[in-house]
């Protein structure tokens, strides 16, 4: 063992989580200004690892169901997923 396994996990949000939260806020703001048919971006950041603690992807904060259904869901539902991502990240900081 080199000791890295014994280090505690860092507290607070990662830089990627902070960026994802800002993107979620932009999507929410854009939803108010854009047409309902405006393309909603995917939250995927290519860090695909499911947390055993939360059941969410550690990269995009989505559940497996949200990830798997993304391509077939409506823009309105995608915006709801973004809203849940923001709630999850915000709750994690509390």
C-alpha positions in Angstrom: 0.0 0.0 0.0 1.3 3.4 -0.9 -1.0 5.3 1.6 -3.3 6.9 -1.0 -6.0 4.4 -0.1 -6.0 5.8 3.4 -6.5 9.4 2.5 -10.0 10.8 3.2 -12.1 11.9 0.4 -12.0 15.6 -0.2 -15.0 17.5 1.1 -17.0 20.0 -0.9 -17.8 19.9 -4.6 -15.4 19.0 -7.3 -14.7 21.4 -10.1 -16.7 19.3 -12.5 -19.7 19.4 -10.2 -19.5 23.2 -9.9 -19.4 23.5 -13.7 -22.3 21.1 -14.0 -24.3 23.2 -11.5 -23.6 26.3 -13.5 -24.7 24.5 -16.7 -27.9 23.4 -15.0 -28.6 27.0 -14.1 -28.0 28.1 -17.7 -30.4 25.4 -19.0 -33.0 26.5 -16.5 -32.6 30.2 -17.6 -32.6 29.1 -21.3 -35.8 27.2 -20.8 -37.5 30.5 -19.7 -36.2 32.3 -22.8 -36.1 29.6 -25.5 -38.8 27.8 -27.4 -39.9 24.4 -25.9 -38.4 22.7 -29.0 -34.9 24.2 -28.3 -32.3 21.5 -28.1 -31.3 20.6 -24.5 -27.7 19.6 -24.1 -26.7 16.4 -22.4 -25.1 16.7 -18.9 -22.6 13.9 -19.8 -19.0 14.9 -19.1 -17.5 11.4 -20.0 -16.8 10.6 -16.4 -19.0 7.5 -16.2 -18.9 5.9 -12.8 -21.9 5.1 -10.7 -21.7 5.9 -7.1 -22.6 3.1 -4.8 -23.6 5.6 -2.1 -26.1 7.7 -4.2 -26.9 5.6 -7.3 -26.0 8.5 -9.5 -23.2 8.9 -12.0 -20.3 10.7 -10.4 -19.8 12.7 -13.6 -23.2 13.9 -14.6 -25.2 13.2 -11.4 -27.9 11.2 -13.3 -29.5 7.9 -12.5 -29.1 4.9 -14.8 -32.7 5.4 -15.9 -32.1 9.1 -16.7 -28.9 8.2 -18.6 -30.5 5.4 -20.6 -33.7 7.3 -21.5 -32.0 10.6 -22.4 -32.1 10.1 -26.2 -35.8 9.2 -26.3 -37.1 11.8 -23.8 -38.7 15.1 -24.6 -36.9 18.4 -24.1 -39.3 19.2 -21.2 -38.3 16.0 -19.5 -34.6 16.7 -20.2 -35.0 20.1 -18.5 -36.5 18.3 -15.5 -33.5 16.1 -15.3 -31.3 19.1 -15.3 -33.4 20.6 -12.5 -32.9 17.4 -10.5 -29.2 17.5 -11.1 -29.0 21.0 -9.7 -31.0 19.9 -6.7 -28.7 16.9 -6.1 -25.6 19.0 -6.3 -27.0 21.7 -4.1 -28.2 19.2 -1.5 -24.7 17.6 -1.5 -23.2 20.9 -0.4 -25.5 21.2 2.6 
